[in-house]
Every structure is written in structure tokens, then in C-alpha cells.
Amino acid sequence: MVYQYELIEFEADEIDVVSFEAEVRQSLIEEVMNSNLRALVEQGAVISFKYYGYDQEEITTININRFTCKIV
């Protein structure tokens, strides 16, 4: 499953990818674990969150799976 987001105020090259991922990853894990997506992840699904700048260039993709959620 893939979610795509566009950051409407930034071009892709204006984003510090390392800092962006560090800030966003934990909130995505919490979002998945507190929603209906949790059941999919528990069954082995990978949920991908793709982020783009308003220039349509990809900034990053953050994948959430049972390992990032610490579900074994």
C-alpha cells in the first residue's frame, strides 16, 4: 500500500531528507499502530509513504513494516 504526499510549500531539493525522515518516521509508526493499518502490518504488509516537493520531484519514501513497528 502506498500513500503519496506533496509538500506544497517546498521543492524537493529544499528539504533535508535525513532531518525530515527523523521527524516523520515515528509519527508514521504511531499512526499505523493506532489505525486499521496495524492488522495489515501484523500480517506482513509494507505501508509506503512517498513524499514529493511541489516540483513533483521525490523527496523520500518511508516504509513501515512489522520490523519498524517492532511486531515480531
N, C-alpha and C positions, 0 to 999 in steps of 0.2 A: 504494500500500500504506500502510495506516495502523496504527500501534501506539498504544494508549491506556494511559495510566498514571494511577493515582490515588495522590496523596501522602496517606497515611492519617493523618499527624500534623498536617496544616495545612489551614486553609481557604484558598481561592484568594486572598482579599484580604490574607492574611498573608505572601504571597510577593512579594519584589521581583523583578518579571519581568525587568528588564534584567540584574540580577546573576545570576539563575537561568539565563537563556539564555546568558550569557557563560561560566558554569561548565560547562554541559551540552553546548553545541554541539560543542566539539572532541572530547569523548569519544564523542559520537554519530557524528561523521565517522570517527573511528578504528574504531569498532565496525562501521560499514558497510563500510569499506575492507578490514577483516580478516575478512569473513564472505562467505557466499554472496550477500548482497545487492549486493555490488560489481558483479557481472555485470549485474544489473538496472539499476543506476545508470549503468553504462557504456553501456547500450542506451537511456538516456533516461528511465528511471523516476524518479519522485519518491517518496521514502520520508518519510512524515509521522509525527512523534512528538507526540501530543497529551497534555498534562498537565492533570490536574484536581485540585482540592482535595477533601478528604473531604466537603465540602458539595455536590459534584457540579458546581461552577462551573468553567469552563475557566480555566486559568492562562495557557497559551500553546500554540502549535503551532510546532514547529521542523521545517522542511522541509529534507531533504538531497537534493541532486541532483548532476549531473555538474559543475556550476559551483562549488558549495560544496566539493566534493571535489577541485576543480582537475583534472578529467578533460576534456580537450578533444578 
